[in-house]
Amino acid sequence: MRKILIGCEFSGRVRDAFRAHPATIDAWSCDLIPCENGGPHFQGDILAAIRGGRWDFIGLHPPCTALCVSGNHRYAAGKPGWAAREEAVAWTRALWEAAIGACKRVYLENPQGVLGTMGGLPAPAWVQPWHYGDDASKRTGLTLHGLPPLPREPRRECPPRYVAGRPRWGNQTDSGQNRLGPSATRAAERARTYPGVAAAMARHWAPLLG
């Protein structure tokens, strides 16, 4: 039985997509908080989970708040959050190194950010939720080790609506902003992997595990 670890995932969406695949897969999620829908879950440090098991596949979803370019107004050099960005880059780099040192197939998910320029990670492959049937736009980078990029699936693509000639999806206002307003749960809501993307990961990558 192939063992999969999905790190920094409290939703269980990617874990459950792999568990639903016809291949025999023992998939676990890991996060500092409980999994919101139960299921096989390590509550604790992802680095400890990586080092404490033998894994055939590892997925990583590290927190992106200090890493993404959309936060440059707070986290860029000279801004109040610069030290937090340096710390986040160092931690994420260590996480990546631990994962690729322990496993032949690894991905790390993050939006457009500074992991390449500051952390030295390989250039990511880019996907959009609407490529896989989700009515949403969120340009997402997948840094890959031992895995091919996820192919686009034209027959599954979700078409946009058009506002003044510009494409917009369900998670966007007519002006192109994210519909989620400021709230205590905004970061957690945006951190969830879209179901279509999770299913595409399992569809294309689970067969590679043998």
N, CA, C and O of each residue as an XYZ file, in Angstrom:
840
protein
N       0.836     -1.197      0.000
C       0.000      0.000      0.000
C       0.875      1.253      0.000
O       1.788      1.389      0.814
N       0.579      2.160     -0.925
C       1.350      3.388     -1.032
C       0.922      4.386      0.031
O      -0.268      4.561      0.290
N       1.905      5.040      0.646
C       1.614      5.976      1.731
C       1.852      7.406      1.272
O       2.899      7.733      0.712
N       0.863      8.243      1.521
C       0.883      9.635      1.086
C       0.698     10.538      2.303
O      -0.112     10.258      3.187
N       1.459     11.618      2.329
C       1.333     12.617      3.390
C       1.046     13.971      2.743
O       1.796     14.420      1.876
N      -0.028     14.615      3.159
C      -0.376     15.959      2.688
C      -0.195     16.907      3.867
O      -0.982     16.896      4.813
N       0.842     17.721      3.799
C       1.225     18.552      4.929
C       0.615     19.935      4.904
O       0.367     20.502      3.839
N       0.374     20.476      6.094
C      -0.215     21.801      6.280
C      -1.604     21.852      5.656
O      -1.983     22.846      5.036
N      -2.352     20.777      5.824
C      -3.708     20.703      5.277
C      -4.688     20.348      6.384
O      -4.680     19.228      6.894
N      -5.539     21.313      6.755
C      -6.555     21.063      7.769
C      -7.903     20.692      7.149
O      -8.794     20.217      7.853
N      -8.063     20.905      5.835
C      -9.345     20.617      5.192
C      -9.508     19.145      4.822
O     -10.629     18.640      4.763
N      -8.395     18.457      4.572
C      -8.456     17.061      4.154
C      -8.857     16.852      2.706
O      -9.070     15.712      2.293
N      -8.967     17.918      1.918
C      -9.476     17.774      0.553
C      -8.541     16.987     -0.359
O      -8.986     16.097     -1.084
N      -7.249     17.309     -0.327
C      -6.313     16.579     -1.181
C      -6.158     15.147     -0.666
O      -6.163     14.196     -1.448
N      -6.024     15.004      0.626
C      -5.937     13.661      1.230
C      -7.115     12.802      0.790
O      -6.924     11.663      0.366
N      -8.325     13.333      0.884
C      -9.512     12.542      0.558
C      -9.606     12.250     -0.939
O     -10.125     11.205     -1.334
N      -9.106     13.169     -1.779
C      -9.101     12.900     -3.222
C      -8.215     11.697     -3.536
O      -8.575     10.863     -4.367
N      -7.058     11.600     -2.877
C      -6.191     10.442     -3.093
C      -6.801      9.176     -2.510
O      -6.672      8.106     -3.105
N      -7.454      9.268     -1.375
C      -8.074      8.086     -0.779
C      -9.226      7.563     -1.638
O      -9.542      6.374     -1.602
N      -9.852      8.458     -2.412
C     -10.965      8.046     -3.269
C     -10.501      7.445     -4.592
O     -11.310      6.895     -5.338
N      -9.211      7.545     -4.887
C      -8.694      7.017     -6.148
C      -8.730      5.491     -6.121
O      -8.521      4.888     -5.069
N      -8.997      4.848     -7.290
C      -9.060      3.386     -7.308
C      -7.785      2.683     -6.850
O      -7.842      1.553     -6.364
N      -6.629      3.346     -7.001
C      -5.399      2.734     -6.495
C      -5.484      2.574     -4.975
O      -6.177      3.333     -4.297
N      -4.783      1.595     -4.462
C      -4.783      1.367     -3.012
C      -3.793      2.337     -2.373
O      -2.579      2.171     -2.485
N      -4.339      3.354     -1.701
C      -3.506      4.425     -1.174
C      -3.885      4.703      0.277
O      -5.063      4.832      0.613
N      -2.882      4.791      1.117
C      -3.070      5.159      2.517
C      -2.632      6.612      2.665
O      -1.444      6.888      2.832
N      -3.580      7.535      2.606
C      -3.263      8.963      2.596
C      -3.617      9.595      3.932
O      -4.662      9.320      4.521
N      -2.709     10.451      4.389
C      -2.871     11.164      5.655
C      -2.656     12.656      5.434
O      -1.846     13.065      4.602
N      -3.390     13.454      6.188
C      -3.127     14.894      6.242
C      -2.396     15.198      7.540
O      -2.359     14.378      8.458
N      -1.812     16.399      7.600
C      -1.077     16.821      8.795
C      -1.191     18.326      8.933
O      -1.004     19.062      7.964
N      -1.492     18.778     10.122
C      -1.531     20.215     10.394
C      -1.441     20.415     11.905
O      -1.609     19.474     12.680
N      -1.175     21.650     12.307
C      -1.103     21.949     13.733
C      -2.478     21.940     14.396
O      -2.587     21.822     15.617
N      -3.531     22.067     13.577
C      -4.888     22.046     14.106
C      -5.592     20.779     13.618
O      -5.120     20.136     12.680
N      -6.727     20.409     14.248
C      -7.432     19.204     13.806
C      -7.948     19.347     12.372
O      -8.164     20.457     11.885
N      -8.139     18.216     11.713
C      -8.761     18.213     10.394
C     -10.245     18.521     10.558
O     -10.910     17.945     11.419
N     -10.761     19.424      9.740
C     -12.130     19.879      9.939
C     -13.176     18.825      9.580
O     -14.328     18.951      9.995
N     -12.814     17.800      8.829
C     -13.799     16.766      8.508
C     -13.377     15.386      9.008
O     -13.860     14.370      8.509
N     -12.477     15.348      9.995
C     -12.047     14.077     10.541
C     -11.131     13.343      9.573
O     -10.432     13.970      8.777
N     -11.135     12.028      9.639
C     -10.302     11.233      8.744
C      -8.896     11.068      9.259
O      -8.555     11.614     10.309
N      -8.061     10.320      8.537
C      -6.674     10.065      8.964
C      -5.867     11.365      8.984
O      -5.663     11.991      7.944
N      -5.421     11.757     10.151
C      -4.813     13.089     10.301
C      -3.809     13.059     11.440
O      -4.101     12.581     12.536
N      -2.616     13.582     11.158
C      -1.638     13.820     12.211
C      -1.779     15.275     12.661
O      -1.574     16.193     11.866
N      -2.120     15.483     13.901
C      -2.145     16.854     14.412
C      -0.795     17.130     15.067
O      -0.479     16.599     16.132
N      -0.005     17.979     14.401
C       1.308     18.268     14.927
C       2.221     18.826     13.863
O       1.760     19.316     12.832
N       3.511     18.755     14.108
C       4.544     19.352     13.269
C       4.751     18.530     11.995
O       5.001     17.327     12.069
N       4.648     19.169     10.835
C       4.814     18.468      9.569
C       6.233     17.924      9.413
O       6.415     16.848      8.843
N       7.234     18.641      9.904
C       8.601     18.136      9.804
C       8.761     16.839     10.590
O       9.459     15.926     10.147
N       8.126     16.754     11.740
C       8.183     15.524     12.528
C       7.480     14.386     11.799
O       7.943     13.245     11.829
N       6.358     14.695     11.141
C       5.620     13.667     10.405
C       6.450     13.142      9.233
O       6.466     11.939      8.976
N       7.136     14.036      8.526
C       7.987     13.609      7.408
C       9.085     12.683      7.901
O       9.334     11.632      7.311
N       9.733     13.073      8.978
C      10.869     12.308      9.484
C      10.438     11.036     10.203
O      11.247     10.126     10.389
N       9.177     10.964     10.606
C       8.716      9.837     11.409
C       8.098      8.708     10.615
O       7.655      7.722     11.204
N       8.053      8.819      9.272
C       7.439      7.763      8.472
C       8.196      7.517      7.178
O       9.161      8.210      6.855
N       7.732      6.513      6.448
C       8.267      6.229      5.108
C       7.162      6.565      4.118
O       6.104      5.935      4.125
N       7.406      7.558      3.267
C       6.365      8.103      2.413
C       6.712      7.894      0.942
O       7.863      8.042      0.531
N       5.688      7.546      0.156
C       5.839      7.396     -1.291
C       5.491      8.681     -2.041
O       5.800      8.817     -3.225
N       4.857      9.607     -1.359
C       4.405     10.849     -1.993
C       4.150     11.856     -0.871
O       3.536     11.526      0.143
N       4.624     13.077     -1.061
C       4.386     14.132     -0.067
C       3.882     15.375     -0.782
O       4.483     15.824     -1.757
N       2.790     15.923     -0.303
C       2.280     17.205     -0.771
C       2.393     18.238      0.341
O       2.141     17.925      1.504
N       2.765     19.445      0.000
C       2.996     20.493      0.995
C       2.188     21.737      0.643
O       2.195     22.193     -0.500
N       1.495     22.278      1.638
C       0.686     23.484      1.464
C       1.057     24.496      2.555
O       0.215     24.834      3.387
N       2.292     24.978      2.564
C       2.728     25.856      3.657
C       1.969     27.187      3.649
O       1.517     27.639      2.596
N       1.831     27.811      4.817
C       1.149     29.113      4.887
C       1.806     30.128      3.963
O       3.031     30.212      3.881
N       0.973     30.898      3.268
C       1.511     31.783      2.230
C       1.441     33.263      2.590
O       1.901     34.104      1.818
N       0.882     33.592      3.737
C       0.615     35.000      4.040
C       1.849     35.877      3.877
O       1.780     36.929      3.241
N       2.970     35.460      4.440
C       4.195     36.276      4.374
C       4.995     36.030      3.106
O       5.964     36.740      2.838
N       4.598     35.024      2.317
C       5.390     34.636      1.151
C       4.880     35.226     -0.160
O       5.661     35.411     -1.093
N       3.587     35.525     -0.247
C       3.011     35.891     -1.538
C       3.242     37.374     -1.853
O       3.322     38.210     -0.953
N       3.344     37.675     -3.141
C       3.629     39.049     -3.553
C       2.476     39.985     -3.237
O       2.674     41.195     -3.135
N       1.280     39.446     -3.082
C       0.151     40.305     -2.723
C       0.326     40.913     -1.327
O      -0.352     41.880     -0.979
N       1.233     40.346     -0.534
C       1.500     40.891      0.795
C       2.705     41.812      0.851
O       3.174     42.140      1.941
N       3.220     42.240     -0.302
C       4.426     43.082     -0.316
C       4.244     44.397      0.426
O       5.212     44.959      0.938
N       3.027     44.885      0.486
C       2.794     46.148      1.192
C       3.136     46.027      2.679
O       3.389     47.028      3.348
N       3.140     44.798      3.185
C       3.475     44.586      4.598
C       4.790     43.843      4.800
O       5.496     44.083      5.780
N       5.126     42.929      3.863
C       6.240     42.008      4.100
C       7.486     42.269      3.251
O       8.484     41.566      3.405
N       7.452     43.247      2.373
C       8.638     43.527      1.553
C       9.752     44.127      2.402
O       9.516     44.559      3.530
N      10.970     44.153      1.855
C      12.113     44.733      2.575
C      11.796     46.164      3.000
O      11.300     46.962      2.205
N      12.082     46.472      4.236
C      11.811     47.807      4.762
C      10.438     47.966      5.362
O      10.142     48.996      5.967
N       9.580     46.947      5.204
C       8.232     46.998      5.760
C       8.209     46.296      7.119
O       9.137     45.558      7.448
N       7.151     46.522      7.915
C       7.117     45.944      9.269
C       7.200     44.424      9.315
O       7.681     43.863     10.299
N       6.737     43.749      8.261
C       6.711     42.293      8.289
C       7.899     41.610      7.637
O       7.872     40.399      7.418
N       8.947     42.373      7.323
C      10.094     41.782      6.614
C      10.711     40.610      7.374
O      11.026     39.584      6.771
N      10.886     40.747      8.675
C      11.487     39.660      9.459
C      10.608     38.409      9.411
O      11.113     37.287      9.368
N       9.293     38.611      9.418
C       8.373     37.472      9.334
C       8.502     36.793      7.977
O       8.413     35.569      7.892
N       8.713     37.572      6.907
C       8.907     36.975      5.581
C      10.204     36.161      5.541
O      10.216     35.045      5.023
N      11.282     36.704      6.078
C      12.550     35.965      6.091
C      12.399     34.645      6.853
O      12.907     33.608      6.427
N      11.699     34.701      7.974
C      11.486     33.498      8.770
C      10.633     32.486      8.007
O      10.918     31.289      8.030
N       9.581     32.968      7.327
C       8.703     32.074      6.570
C       9.449     31.418      5.420
O       9.256     30.231      5.155
N      10.301     32.178      4.732
C      11.086     31.623      3.629
C      12.037     30.544      4.145
O      12.141     29.470      3.551
N      12.727     30.825      5.245
C      13.683     29.860      5.794
C      12.976     28.578      6.228
O      13.474     27.479      5.984
N      11.812     28.720      6.872
C      11.074     27.539      7.325
C      10.576     26.718      6.136
O      10.667     25.490      6.140
N      10.049     27.402      5.121
C       9.512     26.694      3.965
C      10.630     26.017      3.173
O      10.451     24.912      2.660
N      11.779     26.681      3.076
C      12.925     26.061      2.418
C      13.357     24.794      3.159
O      13.644     23.774      2.532
N      13.402     24.857      4.478
C      13.767     23.682      5.271
C      12.739     22.561      5.093
O      13.096     21.384      5.044
N      11.473     22.934      4.998
C      10.411     21.948      4.786
C      10.585     21.252      3.440
O      10.477     20.030      3.348
N      10.852     22.035      2.402
C      11.068     21.475      1.066
C      12.265     20.527      1.053
O      12.187     19.434      0.494
N      13.359     20.939      1.661
C      14.564     20.108      1.683
C      14.308     18.806      2.446
O      14.768     17.740      2.036
N      13.578     18.896      3.550
C      13.271     17.679      4.306
C      12.416     16.729      3.479
O      12.638     15.519      3.497
N      11.443     17.268      2.756
C      10.537     16.426      1.978
C      11.255     15.746      0.816
O      11.103     14.540      0.619
N      12.039     16.507      0.042
C      12.695     15.891     -1.120
C      13.840     14.966     -0.690
O      14.271     14.098     -1.450
N      14.324     15.169      0.543
C      15.334     14.248      1.066
C      14.741     12.941      1.540
O      15.446     11.939      1.657
N      13.429     12.947      1.816
C      12.777     11.760      2.359
C      11.919     11.020      1.347
O      11.513      9.885      1.596
N      11.632     11.652      0.194
C      10.631     11.093     -0.701
C      10.971     11.428     -2.156
O      11.514     12.495     -2.444
N      10.644     10.502     -3.074
C      10.971     10.696     -4.491
C       9.966     11.585     -5.218
O      10.281     12.127     -6.278
N       8.769     11.742     -4.670
C       7.724     12.516     -5.348
C       7.133     13.520     -4.365
O       6.515     13.155     -3.365
N       7.343     14.795     -4.681
C       6.929     15.873     -3.763
C       6.383     17.035     -4.587
O       6.901     17.347     -5.660
N       5.341     17.666     -4.077
C       4.945     18.970     -4.612
C       4.779     19.950     -3.465
O       4.477     19.559     -2.337
N       4.980     21.233     -3.764
C       4.751     22.306     -2.797
C       3.868     23.337     -3.473
O       4.209     23.858     -4.535
N       2.730     23.632     -2.853
C       1.748     24.553     -3.419
C       1.863     25.925     -2.758
O       1.941     26.028     -1.534
N       1.874     26.969     -3.574
C       1.884     28.341     -3.072
C       1.491     29.275     -4.212
O       1.727     28.955     -5.377
N       0.901     30.414     -3.897
C       0.624     31.403     -4.946
C       1.908     32.111     -5.374
O       2.995     31.801     -4.887
N       1.764     33.057     -6.285
C       2.937     33.791     -6.752
C       3.592     34.502     -5.580
O       2.951     35.284     -4.879
N       4.893     34.220     -5.370
C       5.544     34.755     -4.188
C       7.046     34.826     -4.333
O       7.568     34.994     -5.436
N       7.746     34.696     -3.208
C       9.188     34.957     -3.157
C      10.015     33.696     -2.913
O      11.215     33.791     -2.653
N       9.397     32.523     -2.991
C      10.146     31.302     -2.692
C      11.247     31.034     -3.710
O      12.247     30.397     -3.379
N      11.082     31.505     -4.933
C      12.134     31.341     -5.931
C      13.269     32.320     -5.721
O      14.435     31.925     -5.694
N      12.940     33.599     -5.570
C      13.972     34.625     -5.461
C      14.676     34.599     -4.115
O      15.890     34.788     -4.051
N      13.934     34.367     -3.035
C      14.532     34.382     -1.702
C      14.894     32.991     -1.199
O      15.854     32.831     -0.445
N      14.131     31.990     -1.613
C      14.325     30.649     -1.075
C      15.058     29.702     -1.987
O      15.449     28.614     -1.564
N      15.257     30.094     -3.245
C      15.987     29.238     -4.168
C      15.244     28.001     -4.617
O      15.864     27.062     -5.116
N      13.917     27.972     -4.454
C      13.155     26.815     -4.906
C      13.029     26.825     -6.427
O      13.071     27.891     -7.042
N      12.876     25.650     -7.041
C      12.701     25.598     -8.502
C      11.460     26.375     -8.936
O      10.528     26.569     -8.155
N      11.464     26.812    -10.178
C      10.299     27.524    -10.719
C       9.084     26.599    -10.697
O       9.196     25.428    -11.058
N       7.934     27.104    -10.281
C       6.750     26.249    -10.218
C       6.056     26.120    -11.563
O       6.275     26.918    -12.474
N       5.214     25.098    -11.669
C       4.241     24.993    -12.754
C       2.951     25.651    -12.252
O       2.594     25.519    -11.082
N       2.256     26.360    -13.150
C       1.104     27.151    -12.729
C      -0.201     26.500    -13.168
O      -0.322     26.000    -14.286
N      -1.176     26.518    -12.258
C      -2.505     26.003    -12.567
C      -3.545     27.013    -12.091
O      -3.256     27.904    -11.293
N      -4.744     26.850    -12.596
C      -5.898     27.633    -12.179
C      -7.027     26.678    -11.794
O      -7.189     25.645    -12.445
N      -7.809     26.984    -10.762
C      -8.944     26.116    -10.431
C      -9.903     25.896    -11.603
O     -10.457     24.807    -11.756
N     -10.099     26.924    -12.429
C     -11.047     26.773    -13.532
C     -10.551     25.802    -14.603
O     -11.336     25.352    -15.437
N      -9.242     25.472    -14.588
C      -8.737     24.446    -15.503
C      -9.390     23.085    -15.241
O      -9.460     22.245    -16.138
N      -9.869     22.869    -14.001
C     -10.341     21.543    -13.583
C     -11.787     21.569    -13.098
O     -12.208     20.707    -12.327
N     -12.543     22.568    -13.560
C     -13.984     22.568    -13.316
C     -14.480     23.421    -12.176
O     -15.690     23.516    -11.973
N     -13.589     24.052    -11.418
C     -14.031     24.927    -10.331
C     -14.305     26.330    -10.872
O     -13.523     26.858    -11.663
N     -15.401     26.922    -10.452
C     -15.757     28.268    -10.895
C     -14.991     29.283    -10.052
O     -15.567     29.973     -9.210
N     -13.687     29.362    -10.291
C     -12.823     30.220     -9.488
C     -11.527     30.503    -10.221
O     -11.051     29.697    -11.020
N     -10.964     31.673     -9.928
C      -9.640     32.051    -10.425
C      -8.711     32.228     -9.229
O      -8.990     33.016     -8.326
N      -7.615     31.495     -9.233
C      -6.592     31.620     -8.192
C      -5.300     31.021     -8.759
O      -5.088     29.810     -8.695
N      -4.446     31.877     -9.310
C      -3.215     31.384     -9.931
C      -2.342     30.726     -8.864
O      -1.930     31.363     -7.894
N      -2.075     29.455     -9.064
C      -1.446     28.649     -8.028
C      -0.205     27.972     -8.581
O      -0.251     27.346     -9.641
N       0.913     28.098     -7.859
C       2.163     27.482     -8.268
C       2.372     26.142     -7.597
O       2.131     25.994     -6.399
N       2.819     25.167     -8.369
C       3.156     23.838     -7.852
C       4.634     23.583     -8.142
O       5.013     23.306     -9.280
N       5.458     23.680     -7.105
C       6.872     23.336     -7.224
C       6.976     21.819     -7.146
O       6.447     21.214     -6.213
N       7.650     21.191     -8.113
C       7.566     19.745     -8.295
C       8.929     19.069     -8.175
O       9.946     19.584     -8.640
N       8.917     17.907     -7.540
C      10.104     17.050     -7.430
C       9.666     15.636     -7.781
O       8.915     15.011     -7.032
N      10.140     15.125     -8.933
C       9.792     13.774     -9.344
C       8.377     13.617     -9.852
O       7.882     12.494     -9.954
N       7.702     14.729    -10.178
C       6.328     14.702    -10.667
C       6.218     15.548    -11.934
O       6.906     16.561    -12.060
N       5.365     15.145    -12.870
C       5.128     15.983    -14.047
C       4.122     17.087    -13.699
O       3.343     16.936    -12.758
N       4.132     18.182    -14.442
C       3.103     19.210    -14.234
C       1.704     18.634    -14.483
O       1.531     17.714    -15.283
N       0.723     19.188    -13.790
C      -0.653     18.797    -14.070
C      -1.052     19.343    -15.439
O      -0.904     20.540    -15.681
N      -1.553     18.500    -16.335
C      -1.988     19.006    -17.635
C      -3.335     19.712    -17.518
O      -4.145     19.377    -16.654
N      -3.566     20.677    -18.376
C      -4.892     21.266    -18.463
C      -5.854     20.247    -19.062
O      -5.459     19.386    -19.848
N      -7.115     20.362    -18.679
C      -8.136     19.431    -19.148
C      -9.262     20.250    -19.784
O     -10.229     20.602    -19.107
N      -9.142     20.557    -21.088
C     -10.094     21.465    -21.734
C     -11.552     21.065    -21.561
O     -12.419     21.930    -21.440
N     -11.832     19.765    -21.547
C     -13.230     19.347    -21.432
C     -13.797     19.579    -20.037
O     -15.015     19.566    -19.856
N     -12.929     19.792    -19.046
C     -13.391     20.066    -17.690
C     -13.393     21.560    -17.356
O     -13.921     21.954    -16.316
N     -12.821     22.382    -18.208
C     -12.645     23.790    -17.870
C     -13.979     24.495    -17.634
O     -14.969     24.250    -18.324
N     -13.968     25.371    -16.643
C     -15.155     26.153    -16.309
C     -15.081     27.492    -17.031
O     -14.136     28.249    -16.810
N     -16.043     27.804    -17.883
C     -15.985     29.072    -18.610
C     -16.289     30.256    -17.693
O     -17.043     30.114    -16.730
N     -15.713     31.413    -17.982
C     -15.973     32.600    -17.161
C     -17.230     33.335    -17.622
O     -17.799     33.029    -18.671
N     -17.643     34.295    -16.827
C     -18.535     35.331    -17.335
C     -17.639     36.477    -17.810
O     -16.470     36.541    -17.428
N     -18.147     37.343    -18.603
C     -17.338     38.455    -19.107
C     -17.943     39.779    -18.657
O     -19.144     40.016    -18.788
N     -17.079     40.629    -18.126
C     -17.475     41.963    -17.686
C     -16.602     42.963    -18.436
O     -15.387     42.995    -18.246
N     -17.215     43.771    -19.281
C     -16.479     44.734    -20.104
C     -15.349     44.042    -20.865
O     -14.253     44.586    -20.998
N     -15.627     42.840    -21.360
C     -14.653     42.101    -22.145
C     -13.608     41.355    -21.351
O     -12.732     40.723    -21.942
N     -13.669     41.405    -20.023
C     -12.676     40.727    -19.188
C     -13.294     39.499    -18.526
O     -14.426     39.564    -18.047
N     -12.561     38.370    -18.491
C     -13.097     37.163    -17.863
C     -13.137     37.282    -16.345
O     -12.205     37.796    -15.726
N     -14.216     36.807    -15.762
C     -14.377     36.772    -14.310
C     -15.021     35.438    -13.930
O     -15.882     34.913    -14.637
N     -14.568     34.902    -12.772
C     -15.134     33.657    -12.274
C     -15.910     33.898    -10.982
O     -15.975     35.019    -10.477
N     -16.495     32.823    -10.460
C     -17.450     32.953     -9.364
C     -16.897     33.528     -8.081
O     -17.647     34.102     -7.291
N     -15.595     33.388     -7.852
C     -15.007     33.934     -6.624
C     -14.552     35.377     -6.788
O     -13.913     35.927     -5.892
N     -14.877     36.005     -7.935
C     -14.423     37.365     -8.215
C     -15.594     38.328     -8.355
O     -16.666     37.967     -8.839
N     -15.363     39.555     -7.921
C     -16.309     40.616     -8.199
C     -16.165     41.026     -9.668
O     -15.257     40.570    -10.362
N     -17.058     41.880    -10.123
C     -16.976     42.339    -11.514
C     -15.678     43.087    -11.798
O     -15.219     43.134    -12.939
N     -15.084     43.673    -10.751
C     -13.824     44.397    -10.937
C     -12.600     43.502    -10.817
O     -11.475     43.956    -11.027
N     -12.814     42.222    -10.477
C     -11.713     41.270    -10.418
C     -11.161     41.015     -9.036
O     -10.179     40.285     -8.901
N     -11.757     41.594     -7.992
C     -11.297     41.357     -6.625
C     -11.902     40.069     -6.076
O     -12.953     39.621     -6.533
N     -11.227     39.481     -5.091
C     -11.785     38.298     -4.450
C     -13.026     38.678     -3.647
O     -13.044     39.699     -2.960
N     -14.061     37.847     -3.741
C     -15.320     38.164     -3.076
C     -15.243     38.078     -1.551
O     -16.069     38.673     -0.857
N     -14.264     37.348     -1.027
C     -14.158     37.214      0.432
C     -13.683     38.524      1.040
O     -12.589     38.996      0.733
N     -14.496     39.104      1.892
C     -14.099     40.323      2.569
C     -13.215     40.031      3.771
O     -13.042     38.870      4.143
N     -12.654     41.069      4.384
C     -11.818     40.868      5.577
C     -12.603     40.172      6.688
O     -13.745     40.529      6.976
N     -11.977     39.183      7.300
C     -12.603     38.472      8.415
C     -11.539     37.649      9.108
O     -10.428     37.490      8.604
N     -11.895     37.124     10.278
C     -10.961     36.291     11.037
C     -10.701     34.957     10.347
O      -9.691     34.309     10.617
N     -11.604     34.541      9.457
C     -11.463     33.238      8.802
C     -11.039     33.350      7.337
O     -10.965     32.338      6.640
N     -10.759     34.565      6.864
C     -10.443     34.749      5.445
C      -9.242     33.900      5.005
O      -9.304     33.226      3.977
N      -8.150     33.930      5.781
C      -6.952     33.182      5.393
C      -7.236     31.688      5.310
O      -6.782     31.014      4.385
N      -7.987     31.172      6.278
C      -8.309     29.748      6.275
C      -9.200     29.392      5.089
O      -9.004     28.354      4.457
N     -10.172     30.241      4.785
C     -11.060     29.979      3.659
C     -10.276     29.939      2.348
O     -10.517     29.072      1.508
N      -9.349     30.861      2.171
C      -8.591     30.930      0.929
C      -7.529     29.837      0.843
O      -7.032     29.533     -0.241
N      -7.181     29.244      1.994
C      -6.141     28.211      2.005
C      -6.648     26.864      1.499
O      -5.846     26.015      1.110
N      -7.961     26.654      1.496
C      -8.491     25.360      1.079
C      -8.223     25.116     -0.403
O      -8.485     25.981     -1.239
N      -7.706     23.947     -0.717
C      -7.507     23.557     -2.114
C      -8.869     23.358     -2.765
O      -9.763     22.750     -2.176
N      -9.023     23.870     -3.975
C     -10.291     23.695     -4.681
C     -10.495     22.220     -5.019
O      -9.537     21.530     -5.368
N     -11.740     21.726     -4.918
C     -11.989     20.291     -5.130
C     -11.528     19.776     -6.483
O     -11.006     18.665     -6.578
N     -11.715     20.576     -7.538
C     -11.297     20.126     -8.864
C      -9.792     19.958     -8.970
O      -9.312     19.031     -9.621
N      -9.040     20.861     -8.326
C      -7.572     20.759     -8.329
C      -7.143     19.517     -7.551
O      -6.265     18.777     -7.995
N      -7.763     19.288     -6.387
C      -7.435     18.102     -5.592
C      -7.707     16.833     -6.382
O      -6.902     15.902     -6.364
N      -8.841     16.792     -7.076
C      -9.178     15.607     -7.870
C      -8.190     15.419     -9.016
O      -7.827     14.288     -9.340
N      -7.749     16.523     -9.635
C      -6.773     16.424    -10.727
C      -5.438     15.889    -10.215
O      -4.789     15.094    -10.894
N      -5.026     16.315     -9.033
C      -3.798     15.790     -8.453
C      -3.871     14.269     -8.311
O      -2.943     13.556     -8.695
N      -4.988     13.780     -7.753
C      -5.132     12.350     -7.579
C      -5.240     11.635     -8.916
O      -4.678     10.554     -9.094
N      -5.960     12.236     -9.857
C      -6.186     11.603    -11.154
C      -4.881     11.411    -11.931
O      -4.672     10.378    -12.567
N      -4.011     12.418    -11.872
C      -2.791     12.373    -12.689
C      -1.578     11.817    -11.939
O      -0.674     11.254    -12.557
N      -1.552     11.969    -10.620
C      -0.357     11.570     -9.888
C      -0.462     10.231     -9.180
O       0.546      9.542     -9.026
N      -1.670      9.839     -8.740
C      -1.790      8.554     -8.063
C      -1.340      7.372     -8.932
O      -0.706      6.453     -8.412
N      -1.647      7.366    -10.240
C      -1.199      6.224    -11.052
C       0.318      6.093    -11.131
O       0.818      5.014    -11.451
N       1.060      7.155    -10.849
C       2.518      7.085    -10.909
C       3.112      6.332     -9.737
O       4.289      5.972     -9.754
N       2.296      6.094     -8.714
C       2.820      5.455     -7.494
C       2.915      3.947     -7.624
O       3.479      3.290     -6.750
N       2.375      3.387     -8.695
C       2.496      1.948     -8.918
C       1.508      1.126     -8.122
O       1.505     -0.101     -8.221
